Amino acid sequence: MLNNLRIENLALMDAVSLEFDEGFTAVTGETGAGKSVLLGALSLLSGSRAEKTMIRQGTDTCTLEAAFQIPQPKQMESLLEEMGLPELEEGQLLIKRILSSRKASRIWINGSMATLAQLQELGKQWIDFHGPGEPQKLFHEREQLALLDLFAGLKNQLADYLTNYRSWRKQLEEIERLRNESRLSPEEAEFLRGQTLDIDNLQLSEERIHKLEQDYRRISSAQDLKDLCAQLDESFLGSKGICQRLQAALPIAQKLSDLDPSASTLSDRVESLVIEANDLSTEWRELAFGSDFDPQQIKQIESDMEKWMSLKRRYGATVEGILKKREAMANRLKIQGDLKGTLERMQAEADTIEGSIRKAAGAIRSSRLKAAHKLAKEAESLLQDLGFKKPKLGIEIIARTKLGPTGDSDCQMTFSPNPGSTMLPMNKIASSGEMARVMLAMKSVLAAVDSTPVLVFDEVDSNIGGEVATSVAKLLKVLGKDHQVFCITHLPQVAAVANNHYVVNKVQDDDSTTVTIDCLNNDSDSRIDEFARMLGDRSSSAARQHAEKLMAQ
């Protein structure tokens, strides 16, 4: 759920920091007061594109920050990991977005810079908007199918099906690639055999190549190596070298230890230096002599190095990459030797997988057929309470012969709001208010299985009143038990049942206009005053009495 929201310089709003609780939250205010600012902030934080005109006039930047508590973090954690973004801390998602009149928009997710595409992908996980100007899921048949599958409890079946479907498609693509790939000519086959043989002859391994490169460097700099070793040899074993000088000092140190036993440890250390100096000199000599390769060795090292460099230029800079290329060339030679048999075996495997996934798709389609009727009837029942006298909701399952990522069937939802009206696809319904109420009914039916934590409704109470308004209020209240629900409303009946109530006001003077948002949860007098305004007259005693009754419900 949305815990905290900070808005600065958005539209007519100066700055506000808000804290929200779970359940149903009503947002009220006079027409034109700027209630859309709150929705605009949430929309921007969910990834909607920004216009520079959204920034408050007279300022350069608009800042939006929010903290969300994710109730089922596993899916969100997986998505964040896939995007390379920081994980949730104690299940909390942090989002910050800054709009600038001079620079590009900047986005942070859990403190790390992010892209708009990443923000949009995360937005799909935590919020659903239902109202005018917002993307509405019921307009798209793909989303209609997703809602039906959610109701039918097909999550695990669809996941297993999709895994097998992708395996089948990959097999078909490989078959098609082999069929379209021309048969190797004798010259091409000979070239590939030669390349694999060159790789095999080098006996490629990380250790082998490390030694080859080391030996090549040594033969390439053998004279320099000998010269440096000679200089060190002279420094240690020359007439005035370290070894002779230490050797000359040793008897003196020993004689000193005879005179003063406390100096014996010093004598021992001098003796150790003599031994260490002689050992170093010996090892440098061995290094100098060890750099000597016979002509045959040098020739072999240079030849192997030339082949290694050639392979790197052709197939990549790593041993692992070249060995993968070698395996691919070997497989191609093998396949070309029996292309017809290989294709027949691969096609048989693909046919087996297809039979399995067609059976799974059929089972999914059967589940959809059963769920479609039940979902439509339950939603129709709720729609009657929402002001539709004889609503008809149709969910048609359309079978298809071609398999797809979601099986062998699609669905199309149709709706008739009034008796005698033609059943039309959802995207043909003109009224956004009707659409919002249909989605409210759907969400109410799906409340227990829908994992989207934040739902936003705008105009859900458009052109309704009386008992219908009460029914809308009850549904929003119930929906708030499983989700955090925000509703912009003009109806006091709806606002009265909300767990939380925020009012939006427009403050104007001669020089400026500012929008404010205030929480009325702990201010019963202000809430009664707001209900009275919504009923028609703050100063009317009848309106205030009605408002008090609403508060007492």
C-alpha positions as CSV (number, residue, x, y, z in Angstrom):
1,M,0.0,0.0,0.0
2,L,1.0,3.6,-0.4
3,N,2.4,4.8,3.0
4,N,3.8,8.2,2.3
5,L,3.6,10.7,-0.6
6,R,5.4,14.0,-1.0
7,I,4.4,16.4,-3.8
8,E,6.3,19.6,-4.6
9,N,5.5,22.1,-7.4
10,L,3.0,19.9,-9.3
11,A,0.5,21.9,-11.2
12,L,-1.1,24.4,-8.7
13,M,0.3,22.6,-5.7
14,D,3.2,24.1,-3.8
15,A,4.3,21.4,-1.4
16,V,2.6,18.7,0.7
17,S,3.6,15.6,2.6
18,L,0.9,13.0,3.1
19,E,0.6,9.8,5.1
20,F,-2.0,7.2,4.1
21,D,-3.5,4.2,5.9
22,E,-4.9,1.0,4.6
23,G,-8.5,0.6,3.5
24,F,-10.8,2.9,1.5
25,T,-9.7,6.5,1.1
26,A,-12.1,9.2,-0.2
27,V,-10.8,12.3,-1.8
28,T,-13.3,15.2,-2.0
29,G,-13.4,18.9,-2.9
30,E,-15.2,21.4,-5.0
31,T,-15.3,21.1,-8.8
32,G,-12.1,22.6,-10.1
33,A,-10.3,22.5,-6.8
34,G,-7.6,20.3,-8.1
35,K,-8.4,16.8,-7.0
36,S,-6.7,15.5,-10.1
37,V,-3.3,16.6,-8.7
38,L,-3.3,13.6,-6.4
39,L,-4.1,11.3,-9.2
40,G,-1.5,13.0,-11.4
41,A,1.1,12.4,-8.8
42,L,0.3,8.7,-8.6
43,S,0.2,8.5,-12.3
44,L,3.6,10.0,-12.7
45,L,5.0,7.7,-10.0
46,S,3.6,4.7,-11.9
47,G,5.4,5.7,-15.1
48,S,3.1,8.0,-17.1
49,R,4.8,10.4,-19.5
50,A,5.4,13.9,-18.1
51,E,4.8,17.3,-19.7
52,K,6.8,20.3,-18.7
53,T,3.4,22.2,-18.2
54,M,2.9,20.0,-15.2
55,I,5.5,21.9,-13.3
56,R,4.2,24.7,-11.2
57,Q,4.6,28.1,-12.9
58,G,7.5,30.1,-11.6
59,T,9.5,27.0,-10.6
60,D,12.1,24.9,-12.4
61,T,11.5,21.5,-11.0
62,C,8.7,19.2,-9.7
63,T,9.5,16.5,-7.2
64,L,7.5,13.4,-6.3
65,E,8.4,10.9,-3.7
66,A,6.5,7.9,-2.4
67,A,7.0,4.9,-0.1
68,F,5.0,1.7,-0.7
69,Q,4.6,-1.4,1.5
70,I,4.4,-4.4,-0.8
71,P,2.2,-7.1,0.8
72,Q,3.4,-9.9,-1.4
73,P,7.0,-8.9,-2.2
74,K,8.2,-12.1,-4.0
75,Q,7.1,-11.0,-7.5
76,M,8.3,-7.5,-7.0
77,E,11.7,-8.7,-5.7
78,S,12.0,-10.9,-8.7
79,L,11.2,-8.0,-11.1
80,L,13.7,-5.7,-9.3
81,E,16.4,-8.3,-9.5
82,E,15.7,-8.8,-13.2
83,M,16.0,-5.0,-13.8
84,G,19.3,-4.8,-11.8
85,L,17.7,-2.5,-9.2
86,P,18.2,-2.7,-5.4
87,E,15.9,-5.1,-3.4
88,L,13.1,-4.0,-1.1
89,E,14.0,-3.2,2.4
90,E,11.6,-4.7,4.8
91,G,9.1,-5.0,2.0
92,Q,9.2,-1.3,1.2
93,L,9.5,0.2,-2.3
94,L,10.8,3.7,-2.6
95,I,10.2,5.8,-5.7
96,K,11.4,9.4,-6.5
97,R,10.8,11.3,-9.7
98,I,12.0,14.8,-10.5
99,L,10.6,16.8,-13.5
100,S,12.7,19.7,-14.8
101,S,11.8,22.5,-17.2
102,R,15.4,22.5,-18.4
103,K,16.6,18.9,-18.1
104,A,15.4,15.4,-18.7
105,S,13.2,13.7,-16.0
106,R,15.2,11.8,-13.4
107,I,13.9,8.6,-11.6
108,W,15.2,6.7,-8.6
109,I,13.9,3.3,-7.4
110,N,15.1,2.2,-4.0
111,G,17.8,4.9,-4.2
112,S,19.2,3.8,-7.6
113,M,18.8,5.6,-10.9
114,A,16.2,4.0,-13.1
115,T,14.5,4.4,-16.5
116,L,11.0,5.4,-17.4
117,A,10.4,1.9,-18.9
118,Q,11.4,0.3,-15.5
119,L,9.1,2.7,-13.6
120,Q,6.3,1.7,-16.0
121,E,6.9,-2.0,-15.5
122,L,6.9,-1.6,-11.7
123,G,3.7,0.6,-11.9
124,K,1.8,-2.4,-13.4
125,Q,2.6,-4.3,-10.3
126,W,1.4,-1.9,-7.6
127,I,-1.5,0.3,-9.0
128,D,-4.6,0.2,-11.2
129,F,-6.3,3.3,-12.5
130,H,-9.9,3.4,-13.4
131,G,-11.2,6.7,-14.7
132,P,-11.3,9.1,-17.6
133,G,-8.0,9.6,-19.4
134,E,-6.3,6.6,-17.8
135,P,-5.5,3.2,-19.4
136,Q,-8.4,0.9,-18.6
137,K,-7.7,-2.8,-18.5
138,L,-11.2,-3.8,-19.6
139,F,-10.6,-2.1,-22.9
140,H,-8.0,-4.7,-24.0
141,E,-8.9,-8.3,-24.6
142,R,-5.5,-9.4,-23.4
143,E,-6.3,-7.8,-20.0
144,Q,-9.8,-9.2,-20.0
145,L,-8.3,-12.7,-20.4
146,A,-5.9,-12.0,-17.6
147,L,-8.7,-11.1,-15.3
148,L,-10.7,-14.2,-16.2
149,D,-7.6,-16.4,-15.7
150,L,-7.1,-14.7,-12.3
151,F,-10.7,-15.5,-11.4
152,A,-10.3,-19.1,-12.6
153,G,-7.2,-19.7,-10.6
154,L,-5.1,-20.7,-13.6
155,K,-1.8,-19.1,-12.5
156,N,0.2,-22.3,-12.0
157,Q,-1.4,-24.1,-15.0
158,L,-0.5,-21.1,-17.3
159,A,3.0,-20.9,-16.0
160,D,3.7,-24.6,-16.7
161,Y,2.0,-24.3,-20.1
162,L,4.1,-21.2,-21.0
163,T,7.4,-23.0,-20.1
164,N,6.5,-25.9,-22.4
165,Y,5.2,-23.6,-25.1
166,R,8.5,-21.7,-25.2
167,S,10.4,-25.0,-25.4
168,W,8.2,-26.1,-28.3
169,R,8.6,-22.8,-30.2
170,K,12.4,-23.0,-29.7
171,Q,12.4,-26.4,-31.2
172,L,10.4,-25.3,-34.2
173,E,12.7,-22.3,-34.7
174,E,15.8,-24.6,-34.7
175,I,14.1,-26.9,-37.2
176,E,13.3,-24.0,-39.5
177,R,16.9,-22.7,-39.2
178,L,18.3,-26.1,-40.2
179,R,15.9,-26.4,-43.1
180,N,16.8,-23.0,-44.4
181,E,20.5,-23.5,-43.9
182,S,22.1,-24.6,-47.2
183,R,24.0,-27.9,-47.2
184,L,27.7,-27.5,-46.8
185,S,29.8,-27.8,-49.9
186,P,32.9,-30.1,-49.8
187,E,35.1,-27.1,-49.5
188,E,33.1,-25.6,-46.6
189,A,33.0,-29.0,-44.8
190,E,36.8,-29.3,-45.2
191,F,37.3,-25.8,-43.8
192,L,35.2,-26.6,-40.7
193,R,37.1,-29.8,-40.2
194,G,40.4,-27.9,-40.5
195,Q,39.2,-25.3,-38.0
196,T,38.1,-27.9,-35.4
197,L,41.4,-29.7,-35.9
198,D,43.4,-26.5,-35.3
199,I,41.5,-25.9,-32.1
200,D,42.0,-29.5,-31.0
201,N,45.8,-29.5,-31.8
202,L,46.2,-26.5,-29.5
203,Q,44.7,-28.5,-26.7
204,L,42.9,-25.4,-25.5
205,S,42.5,-24.8,-21.7
206,E,43.0,-21.8,-19.6
207,E,46.2,-23.3,-18.1
208,R,47.6,-24.3,-21.5
209,I,47.1,-20.8,-23.0
210,H,48.5,-19.1,-19.9
211,K,51.7,-21.1,-20.2
212,L,51.9,-20.5,-24.0
213,E,51.6,-16.7,-23.6
214,Q,54.1,-16.8,-20.8
215,D,56.6,-18.8,-22.8
216,Y,56.1,-16.5,-25.8
217,R,56.8,-13.4,-23.7
218,R,60.0,-15.1,-22.4
219,I,61.4,-16.0,-25.8
220,S,60.4,-12.5,-27.1
221,S,62.4,-10.8,-24.3
222,A,65.0,-13.5,-23.6
223,Q,68.0,-11.1,-24.1
224,D,66.5,-8.5,-21.8
225,L,65.9,-11.1,-19.2
226,K,69.5,-12.3,-19.4
227,D,70.9,-8.8,-19.1
228,L,68.8,-8.0,-16.0
229,C,69.8,-11.3,-14.4
230,A,73.5,-10.5,-15.2
231,Q,73.2,-7.1,-13.5
232,L,71.6,-8.7,-10.4
233,D,74.3,-11.5,-10.4
234,E,77.0,-8.8,-10.4
235,S,75.3,-7.0,-7.6
236,F,75.3,-10.1,-5.5
237,L,78.4,-12.1,-6.6
238,G,80.7,-9.4,-7.9
239,S,84.0,-8.5,-6.3
240,K,82.1,-6.0,-4.2
241,G,78.8,-7.8,-4.3
242,I,76.3,-8.3,-1.5
243,C,77.2,-11.9,-0.9
244,Q,80.9,-11.3,-0.4
245,R,80.3,-8.3,1.8
246,L,77.9,-10.2,4.0
247,Q,80.3,-13.2,4.0
248,A,83.0,-10.8,5.3
249,A,80.7,-9.4,8.0
250,L,79.7,-12.8,9.3
251,P,83.0,-13.7,11.2
252,I,82.9,-10.2,12.8
253,A,79.3,-10.8,14.0
254,Q,80.2,-14.2,15.3
255,K,83.3,-12.9,17.2
256,L,81.0,-10.2,18.7
257,S,78.6,-12.8,19.9
258,D,81.5,-14.7,21.6
259,L,82.3,-11.5,23.5
260,D,78.7,-10.7,24.3
261,P,76.3,-13.6,24.2
262,S,73.3,-11.2,24.0
263,A,74.5,-10.4,20.4
264,S,74.2,-14.0,19.3
265,T,70.7,-13.4,17.8
266,L,72.2,-10.6,15.6
267,S,74.9,-13.0,14.4
268,D,72.3,-15.6,13.5
269,R,70.4,-13.0,11.5
270,V,73.6,-12.1,9.6
271,E,74.1,-15.8,8.8
272,S,70.5,-16.0,7.6
273,L,71.1,-13.0,5.3
274,V,74.2,-14.7,3.8
275,I,72.1,-17.9,3.1
276,E,69.2,-15.9,1.6
277,A,71.5,-13.8,-0.6
278,N,73.2,-16.9,-2.0
279,D,69.8,-18.5,-2.7
280,L,68.6,-15.4,-4.5
281,S,71.7,-15.3,-6.7
282,T,71.3,-19.0,-7.5
283,E,67.6,-18.6,-8.5
284,W,68.4,-15.6,-10.7
285,R,71.0,-17.6,-12.5
286,E,68.5,-20.5,-13.0
287,L,65.9,-18.0,-14.3
288,A,68.5,-16.7,-16.8
289,F,69.4,-20.2,-18.0
290,G,65.8,-21.3,-17.9
291,S,64.9,-18.7,-20.4
292,D,67.0,-20.5,-23.0
293,F,64.9,-22.5,-25.4
294,D,66.3,-24.6,-28.1
295,P,65.4,-23.6,-31.7
296,Q,62.8,-26.3,-32.1
297,Q,61.0,-25.2,-29.0
298,I,61.0,-21.5,-30.1
299,K,59.6,-22.5,-33.5
300,Q,56.8,-24.5,-31.9
301,I,55.9,-21.8,-29.4
302,E,55.8,-19.2,-32.2
303,S,53.7,-21.5,-34.4
304,D,51.2,-22.2,-31.5
305,M,51.0,-18.5,-30.7
306,E,50.3,-17.6,-34.3
307,K,47.4,-20.2,-34.4
308,W,46.1,-18.9,-31.1
309,M,46.0,-15.3,-32.3
310,S,44.3,-16.4,-35.5
311,L,41.6,-18.2,-33.5
312,K,41.1,-15.2,-31.3
313,R,40.6,-13.0,-34.3
314,R,38.0,-15.3,-35.8
315,Y,36.1,-16.7,-32.8
316,G,36.6,-14.4,-29.8
317,A,39.2,-13.6,-27.2
318,T,38.4,-16.3,-24.6
319,V,39.1,-20.0,-24.4
320,E,35.5,-20.6,-23.4
321,G,34.1,-18.7,-26.4
322,I,36.4,-20.5,-28.9
323,L,35.5,-23.9,-27.5
324,K,31.8,-23.1,-27.9
325,K,32.5,-22.1,-31.5
326,R,34.3,-25.4,-31.9
327,E,31.3,-27.3,-30.6
328,A,29.0,-25.5,-32.9
329,M,31.2,-26.3,-35.9
330,A,31.4,-29.9,-34.9
331,N,27.6,-30.1,-34.4
332,R,27.1,-28.6,-37.9
333,L,29.4,-31.2,-39.4
334,K,27.6,-33.9,-37.6
335,I,24.1,-32.7,-38.6
336,Q,25.2,-32.2,-42.2
337,G,26.2,-35.9,-42.3
338,D,22.6,-36.9,-41.6
339,L,20.5,-33.8,-42.1
340,K,17.3,-35.6,-43.0
341,G,17.5,-37.9,-40.0
342,T,18.3,-35.0,-37.7
343,L,15.3,-33.1,-38.9
344,E,13.0,-36.1,-38.5
345,R,14.1,-36.7,-34.9
346,M,13.7,-33.0,-34.0
347,Q,10.3,-32.9,-35.6
348,A,9.2,-35.9,-33.7
349,E,10.3,-34.3,-30.5
350,A,8.4,-31.1,-31.4
351,D,5.3,-33.1,-32.2
352,T,5.4,-34.8,-28.8
353,I,5.7,-31.4,-27.0
354,E,2.9,-30.0,-29.2
355,G,0.6,-32.9,-28.2
356,S,1.3,-32.3,-24.6
357,I,0.7,-28.5,-24.7
358,R,-2.4,-28.9,-26.8
359,K,-3.8,-31.1,-24.1
360,A,-2.9,-28.5,-21.5
361,A,-4.4,-25.7,-23.6
362,G,-7.6,-27.7,-23.8
363,A,-7.8,-28.0,-20.1
364,I,-7.2,-24.3,-19.6
365,R,-9.9,-23.5,-22.2
366,S,-12.4,-25.7,-20.3
367,S,-11.6,-23.9,-17.0
368,R,-12.1,-20.6,-18.8
369,L,-15.5,-21.7,-20.1
370,K,-16.6,-22.6,-16.6
371,A,-15.2,-19.5,-15.0
372,A,-16.5,-17.1,-17.7
373,H,-20.2,-17.9,-16.9
374,K,-19.7,-17.6,-13.2
375,L,-17.7,-14.4,-13.4
376,A,-20.3,-12.8,-15.7
377,K,-23.2,-13.7,-13.4
378,E,-21.5,-12.5,-10.2
379,A,-20.5,-9.2,-11.9
380,E,-24.0,-8.7,-13.3
381,S,-25.5,-9.1,-9.8
382,L,-23.2,-6.4,-8.5
383,L,-23.9,-4.1,-11.5
384,Q,-27.6,-4.2,-10.6
385,D,-26.7,-2.7,-7.2
386,L,-24.6,-0.1,-9.0
387,G,-27.5,1.5,-10.9
388,F,-27.9,-0.7,-14.0
389,K,-31.4,-2.0,-14.2
390,K,-30.9,-5.0,-16.4
391,P,-27.2,-5.2,-17.2
392,K,-25.8,-7.9,-19.4
393,L,-22.2,-8.9,-19.3
394,G,-21.0,-11.4,-21.8
395,I,-17.6,-13.3,-21.6
396,E,-17.1,-15.2,-24.8
397,I,-14.3,-17.8,-25.0
398,I,-13.0,-17.9,-28.6
399,A,-11.2,-21.1,-29.5
400,R,-8.4,-21.0,-32.1
401,T,-6.4,-23.6,-33.8
402,K,-3.1,-21.9,-33.5
403,L,-1.4,-22.2,-30.1
404,G,-0.2,-19.0,-28.4
405,P,1.5,-18.0,-25.2
406,T,-1.8,-18.1,-23.3
407,G,-3.2,-21.3,-24.9
408,D,-5.6,-22.0,-27.7
409,S,-8.3,-19.5,-26.7
410,D,-9.0,-15.8,-26.2
411,C,-11.9,-14.1,-24.5
412,Q,-14.0,-11.0,-25.4
413,M,-16.1,-9.2,-22.9
414,T,-19.2,-7.5,-24.1
415,F,-21.6,-5.3,-22.1
416,S,-25.1,-3.8,-22.4
417,P,-25.9,-1.3,-19.6
418,N,-29.6,-0.9,-20.4
419,P,-32.5,-3.1,-21.5
420,G,-32.7,-3.2,-25.3
421,S,-29.1,-2.0,-25.8
422,T,-26.9,-4.0,-28.1
423,M,-24.1,-6.0,-26.5
424,L,-20.9,-4.2,-27.4
425,P,-17.2,-4.8,-26.7
426,M,-16.0,-2.9,-23.7
427,N,-14.0,-0.4,-25.7
428,K,-17.2,0.7,-27.4
429,I,-18.8,1.8,-24.1
430,A,-18.9,5.6,-24.3
431,S,-19.4,6.5,-20.6
432,S,-16.2,6.5,-18.5
433,G,-18.5,6.5,-15.4
434,E,-20.2,3.3,-16.6
435,M,-16.8,1.8,-17.4
436,A,-15.5,2.6,-13.9
437,R,-18.5,0.9,-12.3
438,V,-18.1,-2.2,-14.4
439,M,-14.5,-2.3,-13.3
440,L,-15.6,-1.8,-9.7
441,A,-17.9,-4.8,-10.0
442,M,-15.1,-6.8,-11.5
443,K,-12.6,-5.8,-8.9
444,S,-15.1,-6.7,-6.2
445,V,-15.6,-10.2,-7.5
446,L,-11.8,-10.6,-7.9
447,A,-10.9,-8.9,-4.6
448,A,-9.7,-12.1,-2.9
449,V,-7.4,-13.2,-5.8
450,D,-6.2,-9.8,-7.3
451,S,-2.7,-9.0,-6.0
452,T,-2.6,-5.3,-7.2
453,P,-2.3,-3.5,-3.9
454,V,-3.5,0.1,-4.9
455,L,-6.7,0.8,-6.8
456,V,-7.8,4.3,-7.9
457,F,-11.3,5.1,-9.0
458,D,-12.4,8.4,-10.6
459,E,-15.9,9.1,-11.7
460,V,-17.1,5.8,-10.4
461,D,-20.1,7.7,-8.9
462,S,-20.8,9.8,-12.0
463,N,-24.5,10.4,-12.7
464,I,-25.7,8.3,-9.8
465,G,-27.3,9.0,-6.4
466,G,-29.6,7.7,-3.8
467,E,-29.5,3.9,-3.2
468,V,-27.1,3.3,-6.0
469,A,-24.6,5.7,-4.4
470,T,-25.0,3.8,-1.2
471,S,-24.3,0.5,-3.0
472,V,-21.2,2.0,-4.6
473,A,-20.0,3.1,-1.2
474,K,-20.5,-0.3,0.3
475,L,-18.6,-2.0,-2.6
476,L,-15.7,0.4,-2.2
477,K,-15.6,-0.2,1.5
478,V,-15.6,-4.0,1.0
479,L,-12.9,-3.7,-1.7
480,G,-10.8,-1.7,0.8
481,K,-10.5,-4.8,3.0
482,D,-8.2,-6.5,0.4
483,H,-6.7,-3.4,-1.3
484,Q,-5.9,0.2,-0.6
485,V,-8.6,2.0,-2.5
486,F,-8.6,5.7,-3.5
487,C,-11.8,7.2,-4.9
488,I,-12.4,10.8,-6.1
489,T,-16.0,11.4,-5.2
490,H,-18.7,14.1,-5.2
491,L,-21.1,12.0,-3.1
492,P,-21.2,12.3,0.7
493,Q,-22.7,8.8,0.9
494,V,-19.5,7.5,-0.6
495,A,-17.1,9.6,1.4
496,A,-18.9,8.9,4.7
497,V,-18.0,5.2,4.7
498,A,-14.3,5.8,3.9
499,N,-11.7,4.7,6.4
500,N,-9.8,7.8,5.4
501,H,-10.9,11.2,4.1
502,Y,-8.9,13.9,2.4
503,V,-10.2,17.2,1.1
504,V,-8.7,19.2,-1.7
505,N,-9.0,23.0,-1.6
506,K,-8.0,25.8,-4.0
507,V,-6.6,28.8,-2.2
508,Q,-6.5,32.1,-4.2
509,D,-5.3,35.6,-3.6
510,D,-4.6,38.5,-5.9
511,D,-1.2,37.1,-6.9
512,S,-1.4,33.3,-6.8
513,T,-3.4,30.2,-6.7
514,T,-2.5,27.1,-4.6
515,V,-4.0,23.7,-4.1
516,T,-3.9,22.1,-0.6
517,I,-4.7,18.6,0.5
518,D,-5.8,18.1,4.1
519,C,-6.6,14.9,6.1
520,L,-9.9,15.0,7.9
521,N,-9.6,11.7,9.7
522,N,-9.3,13.3,13.2
523,D,-11.3,16.4,12.5
524,S,-15.0,15.6,12.8
525,D,-16.1,19.2,12.6
526,S,-14.3,19.8,9.3
527,R,-15.6,16.5,8.0
528,I,-19.2,17.4,8.8
529,D,-18.6,20.8,7.2
530,E,-17.3,19.1,4.0
531,F,-20.3,16.7,3.9
532,A,-22.7,19.7,4.3
533,R,-20.9,21.4,1.4
534,M,-21.3,18.2,-0.7
535,L,-25.0,18.2,0.2
536,G,-25.4,21.7,-1.1
537,D,-25.0,24.3,1.6
538,R,-22.5,24.5,4.5
539,S,-24.7,27.0,6.3
540,S,-27.9,24.9,6.0
541,S,-28.9,23.3,9.3
542,A,-30.7,20.6,7.4
543,A,-27.5,19.8,5.4
544,R,-25.5,19.8,8.6
545,Q,-27.9,17.5,10.4
546,H,-27.8,15.1,7.4
547,A,-24.0,15.3,7.5
548,E,-24.0,14.4,11.1
549,K,-26.2,11.3,10.4
550,L,-23.8,10.2,7.7
551,M,-21.0,10.5,10.2
552,A,-22.9,8.4,12.7
553,Q,-23.4,5.5,10.2
